[in-house]
Amino acid sequence: MRSIRQLPVPQDPDNNKWPYGQIKNETETESGTPVVREIYGDPLTNIYKILEDAGVTPNGNEDSEQSGYQLLEAFKKFANALNDIEQTLTLTADVYSINMNIDHLPDRYVLIARSASNYVNGGNYSFKGNDNLVYSLTSETGFKAGDEVLIIIDKSKVRVYSLSFLSNSDTEIFPVFGNPVPFNDTTEIYYESSGRILTDTPSISDLQQIIRVFAGVGTLYVNEIFVLKGHVLCSVFDTNIESYSFYQFEIGDLETPISVSMSGFSFPTGINRNPYIYTDGDNVFISNSTGNSDNDYEFDRAIFNPLDSELVLTGSFSLANTFKKTTNAVISSGSLITFIDGELKRYLLSTGLETFLGGYNAMNGIIFKYNDSVYYTNGNVAKKWNL
């Protein structure tokens, strides 16, 4: 678009007041800015384009209080390309970013985005656009890959709220197909049954048979199924060689398994200490030191990277030696919580300390982690537990 200052025509010379130029009135002694296409053509064609994009056809009438203001009508129909369109929130190292310029946005600007990565509580995160400013970032609700989030670009600290979490904080859910998988960070309920995964939609996939065909081994049995990071992670036991392995599927493609490699640790072959596996959505915890120890309370911890189809060892730890392994357990708020014979116990992952949370001898049921909350069920209704 041309500015008056770029044209060799009479104009107001005050650059500080009007850096792009200003029309100069004609007087008896001085020429004014001429009414020519170079001056008025761009503003007029831009106005016409605004009307066209908004679907407003010039009506041939002079705009007034009686006939209306068509340019104003067009402005009211426009979408804002910044916060009326869902952005993508990506994570590189510890910096969340969006592909837009934020330098000139007002303080506490609000927009909607979809996260491509998980937020880990306690992480030290920053936020930036595709320009220079960098702010610190926090989230009270937390959020996961695939969550729709509300971002408030507060210059003191960017705040992110998971809209998926806020819209799915039901205190009761209805797992009508039986026992849900022990961990599921999506909003859809998944069930496991004899190596198969089911949903309420309904849908069913025989993951065990699919993995057997893929591996060419008929002695593979799916031990556990977890839904995390947009993927299904299966622990698999081979009865022929007595060893364990992992396979993953994308949630949208439950017909194509991928073998998951293990970096820094491995299961033994020829001996089965029956290791139990748990997850918090980022890390996988394996009892008996990944089957290499007779002690149930000794654990290996590995981070799951579905993009590289890899589990990478990040450390080992021990719980109290009174710990009893069970599939009826969840990891929540930095603790492994078990529910055995009506006894609810908590084990801090950081120290291994055991805490007795209560005896519920008359209650027979399971606990599981679904959409960031712990639930208990003994039938077709599951109740959220605050643990």
N, C-alpha and C positions, 0 to 999 in steps of 0.2 A: 504494500500500500504506500502511495506517495504522500509525503508531508509537504506543507507549504514551504518549510525551511529548505527543502531540496530543490525548489523551483526558483528560477530567476525572475521573480515578479515582485512588485511593491508589496511590502508586508511590515508588520510591527517588528522592530529590530531587537526587542527585549528577549534575549536568549534565556536569561535566568527565570523569567516569569513564564515564558512559553517556549520551551526548548524545541518543540516541533513546529513552531511558527504560529502566527495569528493573523486573521484578516485585518487589513487596514482600511479604514473608511476613506472615501474620496473627499477632498476638500476643494475649494476654489483654487488653491495654489499647489496641491499635491495630488498625484494620482493614487487611487486606491487599488486594492487587490482586485483583479479582473474576475468577472463571472465567466470562467472558462472550464472546459472539461478536465484539464489537469488539476484544478482545485476541487471541483465538486463531483467529478465522475466516480472516484473510488468510494466516498461515503454513500452515494446513491446506489451503486451496484452492490455494496455490502448490505445495505438496508433491504434491497430486493432479494438478495440471497438469504438473509435471515428469514424473511417472510416465506420464501419457497421451502426452506428446510423445516420450518414450523408448520407447513401445510396451510398457510394463510395466503389467499389470493387477493391482490389489490382490487378493491371494489370500485375504483374510479371516483370515489367521493373524497372531499376534503375532510381530514380528521378533525373532530371537534367533540364537545361534550354530547352532542346529539347523535353524531354518526359513529362515535367510538374512536379508539386509537389503535390502529392495526399493528404498529410496531410493538406496542406494549402487550397486545394480545399474543403476538409471536413469542416475546420473551417469556411469558407465563407458561408456554408450552414446551420450552426447552428443557432437556435433561442436562444435569451437571456432569461433565465428563470425569470429574474428580471423585465426588462422593455419591453419585447416583449410579455408578457402575462398579460392580464387584471387582476389587483389586486382588492381587495375589501377594500373600505375605510369605516371603522366603527366608530361610535361615542359612547363613554362611558363618562357620565358626560359632561365635556367640552374638552375632549381629543380625537382627531381623530387619528386612528392608522391603520397600514397595517401589515399583517402577514408575515413580512420579516425582516431580520437583516439590519439595516441602519448604524451601527457604522462604517463600513469600506467603505461606499460609498463615492465617491468624492463629493466635494461641488458643488451644482447646478445640481445634478443628476436628470434626468427626467424620469418619468414613467406615465403609464396610469392606471386609476382605475375606478371602478364604486362605487358611493357613496350609502351607505345604509341609510343615514339620511340627513335631511335638514340642510343647513347652514343658520343661522340667522344673518343678518347684525347687527353689533355692538357687537356681542358676543366676549368673550375673550377666544380664542381657542388655544390649543397646539397640537403638532403632535409628534408621536413616532412610532417606529417599535416594534419588539418583543425583543428588547435588552434594553440598558440603556439610550441612548441619548433622550432628549426631546427638541423640538424647538417650537417657537411660530408659529401660522398659520394664514393666512389671505386669503381672496378671493375677488377680485375686481368685478367679475361677479356674485358671489354667486352661489350656486348650490343646487339641490334638491335631495331627495331620488330617486334613479334610474338614475340620470344623469351620463354620462361618463365624467370624469374629467382628466385634465392634471395636474400632481403634479411636481413642481420643488422644490427639497429638498435643499433649500438655507439655510445654517446654520444661517444666520442672521434673516431670516423669511421664513418659507415654504409658497410658493405661489400656490394656487389652482385655475384653470380656468375651468369653465364648457364648455365642448365641445358641449353639447346639446344646451346651451344658444348661443354660437357663431355660431352654424350652423342653428339656428332657430330664427334669429333676423330680420325676414322679416318685412318690413314696411307696407306690405299689405298682407292680407289673404282673403280667399274666403269662407265664411260660407254659402254655397249654400242651406243648409237645413233649414235656418231660424235663429232664435235667439240662439246664443251659451249660455251655462250655464254662470252665472255671474262670477264664478271663476273656473279656470282650470289650473293646474300647469304642465300638460303634453304637449307633442308635437302634440297630436291628438285632433282635434276639436270635442267637445261634445255639443249636443243640448238637450234642454228639451221641451217637449210638452205634456201638460195634464198628468203629472206624468210619462211620458215615457222619456227614454234617448236614443239618436240616435248618430250615427257617420257617416262619409262620406264613410265608407268602402264598402257597407252600412251595418249597424246593428241597431237593435232596441230592447229595453227591456222595458216592461211595469212594472216599479218598483212599481207603486202604487198598481197594482193588486197583485204583488208578496208579497208585505208587508201586504196587506189585508188578503191573504191566510195564511201567516206565523203567523200573530197576531190573526187570527180568528175574525176579526172585519171588517165589511163591510162599516163602516162610516169613514174610514181613507182616507185622501187626502194629496198627496205630495204637499207641499207648495213651497219648494226651493230645488234645486239640486246643489251641489258643488262637484268638482273633486279635491282632494288634498291628498297628502301623499300616493299615490297609491291606494286610496279608493274613493268611491262615498259616500258622506254624504247627507242624505235627512232630511229636517225638515218636520214633518207630523202633520196635524191637525185632531183631532177627533171631528166631528160635534155633536156627541151624548153627549159627556161629556164636550165639549168645553175646550179642553186642547191640548197642543202640546207635541211632543216627537221627538226623533231622531233615525234614523236607518242608518246603514252603509253597504256597499258592497265592496268586493275587486274588483278592475277593471277587473281582469281576471275571476271573477265569479259573474255575475250580476243576478244569480238565487238564491243566498243564503243570505238573509238579516240577520243582527245581530242588536239586540236592543242595543242602546248606553245609558249607564247610565250617570247620571248627579250628580256630587259630589260638595256639598257646595251650591247648588242653585236648583231651580225647577220652572216650570210653574204653575200658579194657575189652578184650575179646576172650571168650572161653569161660567167663565167670560172670554171674549175674547177682549183684548185690541189691537189685531192685531199687535203683535211684529214683527219687520223686522229683518232679520238675514244677517250678512255680515262676510267675512273671509279674512284674509291676507295670508292664507296658513298654518298657525300654530295655530292662535287663532280664536275663533268664537266670534263675537260681537252681542249681542241681545238687541234691543231697548226696551224701556218701562220697564227697569230692569227685563228682562225676563217675560214681561207681568204682572208684579206686580205693575206697576206705570202707572198713566195716562199721564205722561210726556214722549213724544216721544224721547226727547233728553237725557234721562237717560239710561245708558248702563251697562250691565254686560259683563265681558270678561272672557272667559274660553279657556283653551288650549285643543286641540283635540289630544288624544292619541289613534290611531286606533288599536295598538297592544293589549291594554286593553279594547277597545271599550268603551271609557270613555271621558267625557268632565268634566274638573276640573276647578272650579271657581278660577280665579287668581286676580280678582279685579273688581271695579266698577268705573265709571267716567261719567261726563256729558259734552255734547257739548253745544255750544251757544243755548240759548232757542229759537232762530229763526230757528233752524234746522227743516226741514220737511223730514220725512222718505219717502223713495221711493225705489223701486226695481232697479231703474236705477242709480246705484251707484257702486263704487269700492273702495277698500282700497289700497292705493299706497303710498309708502314713508312716512309711519306714519300718513297718513291723510285719512279721509273718504271724497270722492269726489262725489257730486251729480250732476245730469243733469236733471233739471225739467223745462219744458216749455222754453227750450232754454237757461236757466241760469245755468252756470257752477260755482259751489261753492266748496270750500275746507274747511274742518273742521279738525284742528289738534287734533289728539287723545290725545296728552299730555296735552293740555291746553283748548281744546274746541273752540279755536279762529276760527271765520268764515272769509274767504277771498273770495271776488267776483272775479272769474277768467275771466268772460266775458259773454256777452249776444249774443246768436246765435239763434235769434227768427225764422229765416227761416229754421233752421235745426231740423228735426224730426228724431230721431234715438235713439239707445241705446249705452251705454258704457259697456264694460266687461273686465275682466282680463284674459289674456291667455298667458301662457308660460312666465311669469314674466313681461309682458307688458300690457299697457292699450290700448284698441282698441275701435274705434267708427264705427258703421255701420248703414245704413238706407236701406240696400238692400243686394245684393249678394257680395259686396266687403267691407272689413273692413280695416280701415286705422289706423296705430299706432299713438297714441297721446302721446306726451311727457308731462306728468303731474307729 
